[in-house]
Every structure is written in C-alpha cells, then in structure tokens.
Amino acid sequence: GRGFCAGGDVVMLARSGAGDASEAKAFFHSEYRLNHLLFTYPKPTVAIMDGITMGGGVGISQPCEYRIATENTRLAMPETGIGLSPDVGGGWYLPRLPGRVGEFMALTGARLDAGECVYLGLATNYIEQSSLEELHERILKAPGRLKGTIGSMSGPAPEAKIEANLAQITKLFASDRLEDVLKALEEDGSDWAQSELATLRTKSPLSCKVSLRMLVEGRDRASFAEEMREEYALAG
C-alpha cells in the first residue's frame, strides 16, 4: 500500500470534538494504551516503515526494537497543521533527538526520508522495498533469528540531507518560545530559513505553543507511562 500508517481518523476526531468528544476520548485511550504496550512489550517487535509513517504511525513504530526504513519512508509528526500537537509519545521521543531536531519536526511537520530516519535513530535499519517480501518470509520461518535476519538484509542508508541543516536547526529553533523561533527565522537571510518560516506560518500558533511546552516537559518525564498520562490529559 501507500504507507505504513498515516495516523488516526481526523474526520471522526473533529466530529466527536464538536460534540461530547466521547468517541475521540475512547479512541485516544485505546491508542495510547497500545503505544505503552509496545513500549513495554517483553518480546522483540518490528516496524517496517515502508511509505507514509506519520502521526499514529510514529506512535506504533518508535517503541519497536527494530524500525526498518525503505526508500519509500516518509516520517513526520504533522499535527500542528490540523490544530493538534505531536502525541502518541511525541513528547518523549522528539526532545530526545539530537540538537533541536525534535522541536523543528514538531513545529514544521517536516517529512524525513529513510536516510534521515536512520541518521537520527528514528529507524534502526535500511532495507530496500524490493526485499521486504523475502524479509517477511525469513522472519516467519525463523522468528528466533530476528536480529541476524534483519542485520543480514540491511544495507547502507541513503545520505541524510538533514545533516547539512543541523547547525541552522540548532541555532534558529533554539528557543522554547514560538515568538523567538519566528523572530530568529525572520532575521536570518537564508533561503532555508525563509522557507521554514513560510511553513510555520501555515501552522496553528496555539498548537505550536502547546507542542513546545509538551517537549519541554517531556524531556524530564520519569517514565513513558507518565508521558502517556499527560498526553491523554491534554488530548481529552
């Protein structure tokens, strides 16, 4: 298909939110429990992130021990574009990325490819899409040899284009205040900064502010369970 997982049913969530929100709350309750189950599951788990891996797709892939990217992988947390904030553990994973990449992803909804996912640790392995059928067969035939199977079929990831922008991301997204980030981008004369500024101006300002606050608090969470409780309180 076109992707691993593009997230939840946004139409349902909007419709429920306009009413008593009971359906949306039930959805988030089930989703977050699944995220926590995957995070704490004692057996090895594998996410094959072939294609779109966004929102909820990030939530069910990042807890897995093996996170496989392909040439089709496009990973993002695009919630600020629809009036939400990166959830499903976003407050745990994003602030633990190098530099200010997590804040950059949360605010802009940037889409990362396979090379960037492997470089940042969002993916553990790179396997071309044409080899996935063989991968499935080998895992099913010998599940006890999971590590060796994935390792033997993995290849070098493509170049991580985001590496060239890390210094700018660290500098221009350094603040935990949205106003400061916007000002820094406005004052920077580079084409990259102006492009990201234009992207940020299409996002919900409130969602951006909430996202930054969530990442600030998430850096010091004592446990993933605590993060999920806080995200559920925010979503509800």
Salt bridges, closest charged atoms under 4 A:
GLU23 OE1 - ARG15 NH2 3.70
GLU103 OE2 - ARG100 NH1 3.65
GLU103 OE2 - ARG219 NH2 3.03
ASP113 OD2 - LYS161 NZ 2.35
GLU134 OE2 - ARG138 NH1 3.77
ASP176 OD1 - ARG100 NH2 2.79
ASP176 OD1 - ARG219 NH2 2.94
GLU179 OE1 - ARG177 NH2 3.67
GLU179 OE2 - LYS209 NZ 2.25
ASP180 OD1 - ARG177 NH1 2.81
GLU186 OE2 - ARG201 NH2 3.04
GLU217 OE2 - ARG213 NE 2.68
GLU217 OE1 - ARG221 NH2 3.55
GLU226 OE2 - ARG221 NH1 3.97
GLU227 OE1 - ARG221 NE 2.84
